[in-house]
Amino acid sequence: MKKIYQRFITSKNYHSRQWIILLCAMVINVLPAFSQTGRTVSGAVTDEKNQPLPGVSVTITSSGNGVMTDVNGKYAVSVSGNIVTLRFSFIGYTSRDVKVGADNTVNVSLLPDARQLKDVVVIGYGTSSKKDVTGAITSVKAEEFNAGVLTTPAELLQGKVAGLNITKSGDPNKQPATILRGPSTLREGAAQQPFYVIDGVPGASIDLLAPADIESIDVLKDASSTAIYGSRAANGVIIVTTRKARAGQTRLSYSAYGAMEKVSKQIDVLTGDELRKYLSDNGVKALAKPLDDDGSNTNWQKLAERKSYSQNHNLSYSGAGNNAEYGASVNYFKNDGILKNTSLERTIFKGYINQRFFNDRLKLGITLTNSATKSDDIVQSQVLSGILFYLPTVSPFNPDGSYKENFARTGSGTLNPLSLIDNNFVKTDNNKTLINGFASVDILKGLKFTLNGSTQKDQNNVNSYLNSKSGLAVGLNGVANRTAYKNTSDVVEAFLNYDRDFGLHSVKLLGGYSYQQDRTNDGFGVQTQGFSNDNLTFNNLFLSNPSNLAQIKFDQNYISTRRLISYYGRVQYQYNDKYLLQASLREDGSSTFGINQRHGYFPAASVGWRIISEKFMEKIPVISDLKLRAGYGVSGNSLGFDAFTAQLIYGIPPGGGKFLNNGVITNPIGPVRNENLDLKWESTATTNIGLDFGLFGNRLTGSVDYYIKKTSDLITDYIVSTTQYFVPLLTANVGKIKNSGIEVALSAIPVKTNSFTWRSSINVSHNKNVVESLSNAQFTIPNLLTAQLGGKGQSFLSSQIIQPGYAIGTYYLWHYLGKDANGVSTYQKADGTTTAAQPLTTDQRVTGSAQPKLIYGWSNSFNYKSFDFNFLVRGVYGNQILNATLASLNNPADSKFQNIPRFTLGESFKDVNGYLVSDRFLENGSYLRLDNATLGYTIRPNVKAIKNIRLYLSGNNIFVITKYRGVDPEINIGGLTPGIDNKDFYPKTRTFSVGVTASF
């Protein structure tokens, strides 16, 4: 079988192979349609409150023909025969089969099925019942989302999905880091993030959505589920489904909240008086007055921080008739950052209309979404360092109101933090627009053709200005920078779905084609300086007066266009509601990679056994559900690349500047990137074995998954000889990473009475990450040194190492041995001896890891009559954080020109090595956080125009239990340098909000 498969995918008959992949997934069984003649049965369908239910499907079970109820819940259907059975079904309600005898009028009442909606899982190009899923998929519905001030919808999932780790800081303008089942690449940014699909649009931006517009989020974790998305799915797939109107319903909804945020913790540094006493006690000459000491006790953290206020408003309207669904919403969000002059303001507009024709056989729809974001920011790397290090013995201002500065002062934090905040700023305007439409045709019974098309535009304008008083641009009379770049993405997909039942057999087939074109970096960036005044800031750059050509700088970004063409097929088979099979194959062709490796194949297969459907399970009534799953698949990682990654590129070489060529100012042009004809995507093969179960009538449900995820052909830059290549770096496929782990998720209803319900769910996951190789036959390297944190005398030092046999995020540090007789820190050398001097790089050793051993979340919800209360506890266990911030602050010898923490009061003033980044500052990063808690009350007035009004109070980051001494233990564990706190950690906030939701 393996030889046949290899011969097939390596066949030279390329176009024939593509059509085979598409057509082999389609098996069309054409049956003649028989029209029903005879009498007419009519009636009305109502809900549990005796209200009419429009849009209910009324089907004759023997023929499959049927109608839908109108806006008043009424129907009329032609039947033949003396006795027929009508099936009444509607999403969210329990279906009913009614035998019809001689009566021509049949009225039916349907009861809600709260579980039915939860059982629908989006699997990519279709949906499935949860009981029929054979892969590792977690579905989170809107009522389970996190509450609070959320800057991006990704935060809705924090602590909700086993194996999914989402970390964020208090910065409103920073995206959280999202890692699913461990890091599996040597690249940063998008290359480590899951792939988002929004309402069927692959690669759509999650920031286009308001949280209130999301109906559900499905997280596809294993390759047997994700491989249908091929070369972009190695890090998992997150499928987002937005809210749509239900047939016959009109709804007007409004939700809003106001929130107040404050800093949850500050670094405990000395006051001005404490620093003066410390210096005096150690015989240090008094600070120079008034330049370094004017008698002040300045708390720079307090001056730079503020109470932050946020607000969110969401107004939506939707409706649906017999032949159409439509809706529109607007969302406004404003979040003032906890640091002065930082904020985020976003407005999102969305509208859609879906129309049905020809007895619902043709469906057309279009959706338009626009997100406009304005961000204010500061030079955070300088400010966050400055509020810790800047001397507390001076005031912010001179007597004339100008900022007090001492540009001659050395050490860390040499610039006035308030001056940095007020005299430098960054403003970003980001506008995202997504237009997506679809057309679907029911060709034959069970056979549907769908055509999807979308275009997404992302316009990003970033403007910054360092004014004439800025300590970052002394004597430059203002420095302005303007960039404007547009990225566009166009996607067209066409696919066929075939869904039929044949007795005990059920078959679902999918075959499709996809085309995507991405154009990036379409724009420019320019910097200039020398303005007569600061009034216009970055506006009207032509008014600048640079003294020489070198003071005008242009961004070196390449406009690029890349294309992805794909064919895919999938088959799902079920026998007797017991035995399940799913198999898929996707072929991707990408212009990004080397010309010899532009086509990749991503197969997957999984099986399931619904043990609960076996007869012998009837003797075990305590078990209400039991299913065994197993799957294997291969997915790829092509995210984070431009169109020229594998090509020879000419540009301005590093360090190259303009020169005179025959009296003409000319840019130097030369090779800046080597060509690699064999560069291809990283491939991740995943084996997943899972067990789903339910006990006591599904009062307790859960799942256990064990997985092995192996990534090969890792892409990174390798050092090469310039005798063979133009430049010393080559982007190539070398190396392997393995992630393996276990995930457990449990949900229970411990208490349920007529007036009180308690629901609880917990998830725990363990992942082990290891780099298996960094070499192949062509390239050999022993390790990659990362995390160059800088600091006094340590600019050359790397604090982490990527090395075979160890995890990404392995620390590589000097080993601290305590103090000598003079109170000076000592360290172990490579030969085992002790030194009181700064060690060498050869004295570093592997010690500790940033990767957690456990990630967990525990959520609970309580409902008592009209009251509801829910909370979420989440955390990590077994990871280590490098507190480089504390190391840098712990510098008693430099306390005459920079502040020190209270921690240093226990250190000797003679310790000239205390600041060195060593394993002394490697701390336990475990924490348990009460992440959010919400108390709500729902009012259901006896007014027909108002369905309900809910009022609530909510808190976020209420408390955290940890041994970590830094600002907060929730450090980014994504990227190649996870788990490092290095003087630039935006303060974590504690939030309290009050809100209202109303439906009309």
Disulfide bonds with the S-S distance in Angstrom:
none
